[in-house]
Amino acid sequence: MHYIYVIWNPKNDEFYLGYSEDPWKRLKGHNEGDTKSTQGRIWELVYVEGYINMKFALRREKQLKEGRMRSLLKKRIRASMVSE
């Protein structure tokens, strides 16, 4: 499987969107400083989409990184994190 994932840093309210074949293992790498752009912060996995085809997953990642789609995704994630 191929995954698009979003991790969130609650301290700074930052989001990071990426692609991985194992987002749970990738999260561990982010938290251990394996990725320069996310070093020094603790992240939580807050969103995952799975795809059988890598081509479709990478296309979706690109789509979600565009301005409007990115803001809609962040809004959707934030809404899902609010407890009633």
N, C-alpha and C positions, 0 to 999 in steps of 0.2 A: 504494500500500500504506500501511497504518497500523500503527505499531509501538508496543509497550510495551517500555521498555528499563530496565535497571538499570545505574547507574554506581557505581563503588566508589573510595573514596579510601584507598589502602593505608596511608598515614601515620597516619591516625586511625581506620582500619577503619570508615568511614562508608559507608552505602549511600543512594542516591537513586533513586527510581522515578518514571518519567515517561512521557509519550506524545509521539510525534513522527511526522511523515511521513518524516523522514530522521534516524535516531538518530545516525549518524556525523557529520553536520553539527551536530546538536544537542550532541554531545559536545564538538566544537570550541568551540561557544558557551559551554558550561559552563566549559571550561578558560580561555577568554578573559575570563571574568567577566561574561557577558551575563545571568546569572541570579543575583539577589541572594542566594538561599539557598545557593548553591554557590560563591560568590566566594572567591578567595584560596586555593583548593586545586586540586590536580591530580587529575583523575579518569580512570578506565579503564572502558571499556564491557565489562561482564562477562555481560550477559544480554539477549537480544532475543526477542520473540515478534511474529510478523507476522500481520496480519489484512487481508482485502480490504475489510471493512466498518468504517467509523469507529465506528459505534454499538457494535459488538461489542468493538472495541479499548478504547474508553472504559469500557465495562462491566467488562472484564477488569482495567483499571487500578484501578478503584474496588475490585474484589474483592481484588486483590493488596495494596492499601493497608490492608486490615483486619488487625487484630492477629494472629490465628492464621495466616492465609495469608501475611502478611508475614514472620513468623518462619520458617515452613516454606520459603519462597522463599530467604531468607538462608541457611538451613541447607543447602539444595540447592546454592546457588552456592558456598558455602564448601567443601563436599565435592568439588565439581568442580574446585576450584583447588588441591587437595592433590595433589602428585606422589608417586607410589609408587616 
